[in-house]
Amino acid sequence: MRLISKVFLIIILSISYSYSDVNLNFLPGEGYTETSIDLRENNKPNYSILAVRELIKSDNGNYFTQFSLFNTEQNNDERIVGNLGFGKRILSDDKTLMTGLNIFLDADDNNNARASIGAEARNAVLEFYANYYSGLSDGDDVEKVLDGYDLRLASQIPYIHWAKAFLNTYEWKGVARDDVKGIKLGSELFLTPNLNLELAYDDKDKAGIEDEWYAKIMFVHPAKEGPTAKDGIGGTMWKEEKDMSGELLSKVQRNNKIMIEFKGTSVISRTD
C-alpha cells in the first residue's frame, strides 16, 4: 500500500506540473484550474493547485476528473498531499438543477492514504454537498488515518448575487480518543472574474484543537461568468433561474486534507 501511495503522488505531481504550463493542455477537453493560498491563525500558509477536466460530455451532463496537489502541516511536519477523483454530473430536463456523484483517492508523502465517496445537488441559489471518507493505510505506527464525513450547505446571500454563505459540519471518528466534531461558518466572495475569496470561522468541539479564522485566496482560470463585487447590491433578492450547464466543470467541494490522529500524544491534525 505504501508503494501505491508513492506512485499515486508521483502521478499527481506530474499532472499538476504539466498544468502549470500556460496552455494547460495535458488532458483534452475544457476545464477549470485554481491556484490558492490558505492563510490561518498560528499556521504557515498552504499553497495548492487544483484542476477539473472533462472526460466525456453528454446531452444532459458529463464525466469529469478532478485532481489537486498542495502542502499542509501535520503535527509541525510539512506534508505534500495529492488528490485524484472521478465524477458524473447530470442536468435536469430544464437544466436548472445539477446533481452528481464522485469518488476520490487521497495520499500524502508519509504513505497515508484515504478514499471517499460524495454526492452533490445544486441550482442557481442553493448548493448541497455530502462526503464520506474512509482510511486505507497509515503512514507508520504513530499515525492513524481517520474515517469521517462532512456536509456542506451554501446559499447565495440575498441581494448580493456575487456572494455565498455556507455552513459546513463535519465529524471524524477517533480511534484512541474521542471523535472530533465541528462546524465551519463562512462566505465565498467572487471579487473579480479571476479572483475568489473565502472567509470562515472553524468552530471545533475537541479540546486541544483551537478554533480559528481562515482566509483562502483563489485565482481561477478561465474567468468566471456572472456577477462579481463590482456589481454591488442587486435589485432582486435572488438570482434568476439559470442554466447550470456552465457549472459542469466547477470543482467538487470536499475536504482534500487527510485527517490524522497521532498515537501516544494528544495531538490530532487540523480538521481542514
Secondary structure as the mmCIF struct_conf table of DSSP 4:
data_model
#
loop_
_struct_conf.conf_type_id
_struct_conf.id
_struct_conf.beg_label_comp_id
_struct_conf.beg_label_asym_id
_struct_conf.beg_label_seq_id
_struct_conf.end_label_comp_id
_struct_conf.end_label_asym_id
_struct_conf.end_label_seq_id
HELX_RH_AL_P HELX_RH_AL_P1 ARG A 2 TYR A 19
TURN_TY1_P TURN_TY1_P1 SER A 20 SER A 20
BEND BEND1 ASP A 21 ASP A 21
TURN_TY1_P TURN_TY1_P2 VAL A 22 ASN A 23
BEND BEND2 PHE A 26 GLY A 29
STRN STRN1 GLY A 31 ARG A 40
TURN_TY1_P TURN_TY1_P3 GLU A 41 ASN A 42
BEND BEND3 ASN A 43 ASN A 43
STRN STRN2 ASN A 46 SER A 58
TURN_TY1_P TURN_TY1_P4 ASP A 59 ASN A 60
STRN STRN3 GLY A 61 GLN A 74
TURN_TY1_P TURN_TY1_P5 ASN A 75 ASN A 76
STRN STRN4 ASP A 77 LEU A 91
TURN_TY1_P TURN_TY1_P6 ASP A 93 ASP A 94
BEND BEND4 LYS A 95 THR A 96
STRN STRN5 MET A 98 ASP A 108
TURN_TY1_P TURN_TY1_P7 ASP A 109 ASN A 110
BEND BEND5 ASN A 111 ASN A 111
STRN STRN6 ALA A 113 ARG A 122
BEND BEND6 ALA A 124 VAL A 125
STRN STRN7 LEU A 126 SER A 137
BEND BEND7 GLY A 139 VAL A 142
STRN STRN8 GLU A 143 VAL A 145
HELX_LH_PP_P HELX_LH_PP_P1 LEU A 146 ASP A 147
STRN STRN9 GLY A 148 ILE A 157
TURN_TY1_P TURN_TY1_P8 PRO A 158 TYR A 159
STRN STRN10 ILE A 160 TRP A 172
BEND BEND8 VAL A 175 ARG A 177
STRN STRN11 VAL A 180 THR A 192
TURN_TY1_P TURN_TY1_P9 PRO A 193 ASN A 194
STRN STRN12 LEU A 195 LYS A 204
BEND BEND9 LYS A 206 LYS A 206
TURN_TY1_P TURN_TY1_P10 ALA A 207 GLY A 208
BEND BEND10 ILE A 209 ILE A 209
STRN STRN13 GLU A 212 HIS A 221
BEND BEND11 PRO A 222 PRO A 222
HELX_LH_PP_P HELX_LH_PP_P2 ALA A 223 GLU A 225
BEND BEND12 GLY A 226 GLY A 226
HELX_RH_3T_P HELX_RH_3T_P1 ALA A 229 ASP A 231
BEND BEND13 ILE A 233 ILE A 233
BEND BEND14 GLY A 235 TRP A 238
HELX_LH_PP_P HELX_LH_PP_P3 LYS A 239 GLU A 241
HELX_RH_3T_P HELX_RH_3T_P2 MET A 244 GLU A 247
TURN_TY1_P TURN_TY1_P11 LEU A 248 LEU A 249
BEND BEND15 SER A 250 SER A 250
HELX_LH_PP_P HELX_LH_PP_P4 LYS A 251 VAL A 252
BEND BEND16 LYS A 257 LYS A 257
HELX_LH_PP_P HELX_LH_PP_P5 ILE A 258 MET A 259
STRN STRN14 ILE A 260 PHE A 262
TURN_TY1_P TURN_TY1_P12 LYS A 263 GLY A 264
BEND BEND17 THR A 265 SER A 266
STRN STRN15 ILE A 268 ILE A 268
#
